[in-house]
């Protein structure tokens, strides 16, 4: 998912996606520790997607706070 696609989502959808990604990340870490994970690049991609989601959500929260002060 690209940043532009994420920005089109509503805040609630982003929060739901973050929860899904965290669960997937936990499963990938478990698979890695047991030696079942063959595509280790998925771990890195998932971490980056989670960071993208959290960053965009934080940007929106900060923008709302700044607009609220004005």
LINNORMO-V130244 format. One record per helix or strand of 2 or more residues. SS is the DSSP state (alpha for helix, beta for strand). FROM is the first residue (numbers start at 0). TO is the last residue. Records with the same first field share a line. If there is no record, write none. Layout:
SS: FROM-TO ; FROM-TO
This chain:
alpha: 2-6 ; 10-33 ; 40-68
